[in-house]
Amino acid sequence: MSGQEFEHEPVMVAEVLGLLEPERGGLYLDGTLGGGGHAERILASGPDTSLIGLDQDADAVAAATRRLADFGDRVTIRAANFRHAAELLQEDIDVGLDGALLDLGVSSHQIDTTARGFSFRRGTPLNMRMGGTTGGWRTAADLLNTAHEEELGRIFRDYGEERRWRGMSREIARRRRREPLSTADDLMAAASVVYRGPLTPRDKARLFQAVRIAVNDELEALREGLHEIAQLLKAGGRLVVISYHSLEDRIVKEAFREWSRECVCPPELPVCRCRGRSLGRRLTRKPVRPSPAEVEVNPRARSARLRAWERS
């Protein structure tokens, strides 16, 4: 794979840089390194800026390593999931991070590489593992073919916000008794029966989102990662998160809101027994959306929502 083959246009670069202010210098974390687009701009902002990049995708690590090579020892790259940031980086960080970024989107490279299984094009294998085509964790096919019918229903209901979740779980369970599901065609065929006709691109995206979230434990990873990264920020350090659907955005919104409250005790407690002070402040009250000009150039940025928070 050449460096040019890992295509992923970084989203909302100007907004990210405006909130992180990496020109101040210091140490920054890119917890979803991808091809290194955001990281390159952060590092290019000033000679006193350094960066640690994490990504669980081996293709991304290889591409970013090549792209950022000219920055020398100002950049450190590791193959890892950001949910383990504190444990992974405790030896690399002396006084805390000056900023951190999470761009939670699936990269164009992942979507466009058939073997990765992130698209619903015909013949696409049901893989969907963020870490790559190999690994010890279950594929989308493993999940669909072995999960209890009740678990499948919960996945489509909670992660895809699918109204036909009962029908989807029943139809998949019925089909796999005859023959295991192995490609996107198999999942779409099951859905077509439940929908009683052709699916819209939005329907397909919602179903694939549900399965992908379950395969990669994405929402729990986000909750854990936000907590870990917040602990690594120094006073004045900023965390910027770009999400792409309401489930992710809700988790980020609620975390930032709770961290910014003076008291988080239940209302029925007569005396405050929590920390009694806010951990920081929200820099964005509402999610920042990409400009129409950016969406026109990069349609995959359309659903992006950016939120930012600063530690006290």
N, C-alpha and C positions, 0 to 999 in steps of 0.2 A: 504494500500500500504506500503510495507516495503521499507527501504532505498535502498535495492539492486534492487528493481523493477524500480526505476527511473534511467534508463541507459542512459548516454550521455557522451561519451568519449571527454574530452576537447581537442580542436584542437590547434596545434602549441604552446604548453605550453612553451617550451624553448624560442621561439621567443618572446612571450608575456612578459615573465619574463625579458628577456634581454633588452627589450625596456622600460618597466615600472620601472625596477630597484627597486622593493619594499623592498629590503634589506636595503635601505637608511632609512627606517622608514617613518612614516607619515600616512596620511589618503588617502585611495583609494576607488574608486567606481567601483563596478561591476554592470553595468546597465542591464545586461541580465544574471542573476544569474544561471538559470537552476538548475542542481543538485549540484552545488557548486564546481565543479572540478577546474576551474581556481581560484576561491576565496580561496579554501583550499591551493593551492600552493602559492598564494600571501601572505596569513596570515602566512604560515609556513616559509616564508623567513626571518623573524626576529621578536623578541619580541616587537619591537617598532612600528610594522605595524598594523594598524587597517583598517577595511573595512566596507563600507555600501553596501548592496546588494539589488537590486531591481529586481522583476520579477512579471509580471501580471498573471502568471500561478500558481494557488493555489497548484497544485501537486509539482511544482518546489520549491515553498516556504517551503512546509512541508519537502521535502527531504533535501533541503539545510540546514534547521534549525537543523535537526538531524545530518547531516554530519559535520557541523561546531560548534556543541555544545561545544566541548572541548576548543574552543578559547574564551569562556566566553564573557566578555563585550568588547572584541576587535572587535566584529562583531555585526552589526545591520542589520536586514533583514526586508524589507517592501514589501507588495504586491502592486506593482504599475508599471506603464509604464514609461520607462526612458524619454519619451518625456516631462514629467512634472518634471524633476530632480530639476531644480532651485527652483521651488515653494515648492517641497516636502522636500528639504534638507536645506533650508535657516536657520532653527533653529539648525541643526546638524553641520554646518560648520562655524568655526570662521574665519579662515585665508585662506581657499581655499583647494582644493584637490591637492594632490601630484601626482595623476594619476587616470586614468579612463579607463575602458575596455568595449567595446560592441562586443559581439559575436552574430551576427545576424542570425545564423542558427536555423532551426527547430530542436529540440532535438530528439534523437532516441526514447525517451519515447513517445513523441508526435506522431511521425511517426508510431510507432509500436502499439499504443493503438487505436484499431479500432474505438471506440466511438469518438475519437478526429477528425476523418475525414480528416487526412492529407495524406493518401495513396490512390492509385487507385485500391486496392484489391477489389474483388467482395464483394458486400454487405456493403461496407463502407458508413456510412451516410455522407451526404454533410454538415459537420459542419465547420471545419477549423478555429474556433475561438481560437486565441492564449491564451486567458484567461481561457479556459476550455469549458466544455460541457453545461454550463449554463451561463446566463448573459443577459443583456438588449440589446446588439447589435445584428445585424442580422447575421444569419448563411449563409453559402454558398448557401444552398437551398433557403433561403429567397431572396438572391441577384439574383440568376438565375431565380427565378420564378416571381419576381416583377420589376426588373430593366427594363427601356425602352430599346428597341432593340438597339437604338443608343448608350446608355451607355454600354451595353454588348459588342458591337463592339469595342468601345474605350478601354475597359478593356483588351480584347484579343489582340488588336493591340499594346497598349502602355505597358502593364504589362507582356504580354506573347510573344511580338514581333512575333505575329502570322500572317502569310501572308494570311491566309484564314479567317480573322476576320469577314468579312461580312457574309460569309457562316455560320460560327459558330453562330453568333447572330441570323440570320434568322432561322436556324434549331432549336435552343433552343426555340425561340419565337413560332415557329410552334408546337413543341411538348408540351410545357406547356399549350397551349390552350386545349389540349386533356387531359393531366394528368400532375400534378406538378412533377418536378424532385425531387428526394429524396435521391438517392444513387449515388456513383461513377459510377455504371453501367449505370445509365441514362445519365450522362454527356459523358461517353465513347461511348454510343450508338449514341448520336447526332454527336459526332466527327467522328465516323466511316462512317456515311453517307457523311459528308463533305469531308473527306479524301478518300472516295470511297474504303475503305479497312482497314486492320488492322493498328493500330497505333504503332509506335516504343515507347520504354520507354522514349526516349527524347521528343517525341511529347506529351505524356501524362504528363510528368513533366512540360513542358512549359505551358500547359493548366491549370494544377492545380496551378502552380505558379501564373498565372494571377489572378485566382479567389481568392487565398489566400491573395495576396497583397491587392486586393480590399476590402475583408472582414475586414481586420485588419488595413487598411489605413497605410500600412507599410512604404511607401516612404515618405509621409508627416510626419509621426512620426519620421523617421530618420532625416529629415531636421531639425525639431524642436528640437529633442534631441541633435543633434550635437551642435547646437547653444547654448542650455541651458548648456550643460556640459562644453563647451569651456569657458563660463563665470564663471564657478565654479573653474577652474584651477588656482592655484597660479603661480607666475613666476617660470619657470622651470618644471611646471606640465606637464605630458604627457598624450595624448589620443591615445589609440590603438583601431582600429576597424577591425574586421574580417567580411568580407562580402562573399556572396556565389553566386551572379550573377551580371551581368554587370550593371544592373540598380542601385543596391545598391552601387557598387564600384564607379560608375560615380559620384554619389552624394557626397561620401566621398572624392574622388579625387578633385572635384571642390571646395568643402568647404575648404579643406586643402590648395589648391593652392591660393584661394582668401585671406584667412587669412594670408598667407605668403607674399603677395605682399605689396610693399611700398605704392602704390597708386592704388585705384580701380575706379577712376573717368573715365568717358567716354573719349575717345581720342580727341573728338572735344572741350572739355573744355580747354581754354587757361591757367587756373590757377587751381591748385589742391584745391578741396573743400571737400575732404573726410578726413579720419583720418590722412592721410599723413605718416603713418608708418605701418610696418607689425605688426601683433599681435603675430607672432611666426614663427617657421620654420618647414619645413617638415623633418622628420627623415628618410623617405623612399621615394625616387623619383619614384620608380616603386613598384607595389605590391609584397610583399613577398609571395611565394607559399610554401606549405608543401613539405617536402622532399619525395622522392620516398619510403623511408623506412616507413614513417608515413602513406602514402597512402596505402601501402601494408597491414599494420596492421589495419587501419581505413579507408576503402574505401570512407566513407561519407565525409572525409576531402578533397577529390580530388579537389573540386571546390573552396576551401577557398582562399581568397586573403586578405592579411593583410597590412594595412597602419598605419602610426604613425605620430604624430605631437606634437610639444613642444611649450608651451606658453612662450612668452618673459617676 
